Amino acid sequence: MIYVYLRELPGYCHEMVSQNKDGTYTIVVNSLLARDQQLEAYHHALRHIVGNHFEKDARSAEKEAHEKRDGWHRPPVL
């Protein structure tokens, strides 16, 4: 399960994602971003979850999430 929240974050922070103790995930997307930027931030966070980046060091996980952006098949927006 993934919990998603829109919250005001510092301008440099588009999103935050964390794995919770119960195995679920929480994504917080910056509410100050334009809608298209919010969607990209959300999809970026999903790439971290799908890529199991919580088992990797932060630098390589971030690099992998950016590399996979072009081949990512985005889920439909509901």
VENSUL-V204033 format. One line per field, one symbol per residue. ss: DSSP state (H for helix, E for strand, C for the rest). phi: phi as a letter, one per 30 degrees, with the letter a starting at -180 (. if undefined). psi: psi as a letter, one per 30 degrees, with the letter a starting at -180 (. if undefined). Layout:
BEGIN
ss = ???
phi = ???
psi = ???
END
This chain:
BEGIN
ss = CEEEEEECCCCCCCEEEEECCCCCEEEEEECCCCHHHHHHHHHHHHHHHHCCHHHCCHHHHHHHHHHCCCCCCCCCCC
phi = .bcbbcbdceedcdabbbcdedjdbbcccdddddeddddddddddddddddhddccdeddddddddddedcdcddddc
psi = kkkkkjlklkefjelkklklfgfllkkkkjfflleeeeeeeeeeeeeeeeghffflleeeeeeeeeefeegkjklkk.
END
